[in-house]
Amino acid sequence: MNIAENIKHLQDNIADILSRLNRKDEITLVAVTKTHPVEIIETALQSGIEHIGENRVQEARRKIPFLKVPYKGFHFIGHLQSNKINQVLELKPFLIQSVHSLELAKKLHLALGRTNRTQDILIQINSSQEFSKNGFSFAEVTNAICQISTYSNLHIKGLMTIGMLAEPEVSRPLFARMKSLFEEIKALAIPNVDMQYLSMGMSNDYVQALEEGSNMLRIGTAIFGERSYGVNE
């Protein structure tokens, strides 16, 4: 299968799942373009992809400015180091999905203030409580969101999590808990918090994520095939 066929297959499968669940909401499909060159990304954009995501700032800087095919949004989805904040902001991300700490939120707010800009963000939750992952715990996230919501240059648009890299069903209860948290925070009606996006589900577990309420998927392998690690790493 080629990229266009992979995308069509993925879109059809998503539509089938939504139909089975009787869901009418729109799913935002973010193609994770890590390690893939500009020409491959442009092929995906020409084949129906509208949002692209990168994990590393340096790699994104080598690709995003050189894309000639129109797209709706660039998402930064990886671990954002404080010393790379200005570099990622230069790329004008649609969303920074990985705001994982109060310290990072404050530094983002201050950096944006210096250029009189605002930025839409997602709050990252470490739903699996794995030491290798960043993010707020379920217990601390509501208070953290209340605090981050006071930063006028940041606009909270939802939540993001990474499932466990195991049998996909292992992540189902985590995704279900994320959906409950998403609805709980939405019900609080916190000023400057607009819960639009629940970003969870990747190539191996997007079916489970959709079934538990995700409306934003981050898909790499199912679109581009296995990554070829090399000069871009």
WOSULPE-V835161 format. One record per run of one state. SS is the DSSP state (helix for helix, strand for strand, loop for the rest). FROM is the first residue (numbers start at 0). LEN is the number of residues. If there is no record, write none. Layout:
BEGIN
ss-><SS SS>
from-><FROM FROM>
len-><LEN LEN>
END
This chain:
BEGIN
ss-><loop helix loop strand loop helix loop strand loop helix loop strand loop helix loop strand loop helix loop strand loop strand loop helix loop strand loop helix loop strand loop helix loop strand loop helix loop>
from-><0 2 21 27 32 37 46 50 54 56 66 72 76 81 90 94 99 101 114 118 125 135 136 137 148 153 161 167 188 192 199 205 211 215 219 220 224>
len-><2 19 6 5 5 9 4 4 2 10 6 4 5 9 4 5 2 13 4 7 10 1 1 11 5 8 6 21 4 7 6 6 4 4 1 4 9>
END
